[in-house]
Structure formats: structure tokens, C-alpha cells
């Protein structure tokens, strides 16, 4: 999976494919079912996040470390890395969106604006 630098949509698509592979590899149908309602929201978050080169670089490093742990069978380390990745990615995105001040350029803000206008039904 690869996308050209600066192609935030392509990078977000590759990022989503990585996350989907991890989810499917878990072979945990309860987890897959639990995450189904938030998948589209996660994609929107990734699209917003991948607009920042720093996030792309950090995400690639974290994904590489997750893959190394999976390949070496270090399940405990994988769990810790996944929690760290999810938490810090979300925190970075919230900080960056808050600093950008331009809602028109933020898919996540547009989504939540539309969602609130429709009573949270998106």
C-alpha cells in the first residue's frame, strides 16, 4: 500500500486499509460488529488527520512498529501500541483541527456540523 506524498485522500485510503487488515486479522467477530457503527466516522477522522504531513510520518512509524510486533508474536506489545496509536492520533487531530481555524478544510468538522444539523443522524 502506498500513496504519493501530498495525496491526503490516497494516504487516508491506505491508512484505512491498514486498519481494516488489522481488524479482519483479529478474527474477532464481536470486535468487528462493535466497530461497524463507527467505521465511517473513523474514515473521516483519518482523512482529516492525513492532511498533516507530521501525522502521516508518525502514523507510518507507528504502523511499522505494530507490524514488527505482530510478525514477532508480541501480542502484549501490539495491544499497547494500538492503544497508544489510537489515543495519540486522536489527540493530535483534535489539537490540529483546533489550531487550523478553517472549518471548510476539515472533513471531520464538516461531518460533525452536518451531523448536528440533522439531529446526529449521519
C-alpha positions, 0 to 999 in steps of 0.5 A: 500500500502506498500513496504519493506524498501530498495525496491526503485522500490516497494516504487516508485510503491506505491508512484505512486499509491498514486498519481494516487488515488489522481488524479482519486479522483479529478474527474477532467477530464481536470486535468487528460488529462493535466497530461497524457503527463507527467505521465511517466516522473513523474514515473521516477522522483519518482523512482529516488527520492525513492532511498533516504531513507530521501525522502521516510520518508518525502514523507510518512509524507507528504502523511499522512498529505494530507490524514488527510486533505482530510478525514477532508474536508480541501480542502484549506489545501490539495491544499497547501500541494500538492503544497508544496509536489510537489515543495519540492520533486522536489527540493530535487531530483534535489539537490540529483541527483546533489550531487550523481555524478553517472549518471548510478544510476539515472533513471531520468538522464538516461531518460533525456540523452536518451531523448536528444539523440533522439531529446526529443522524449521519 
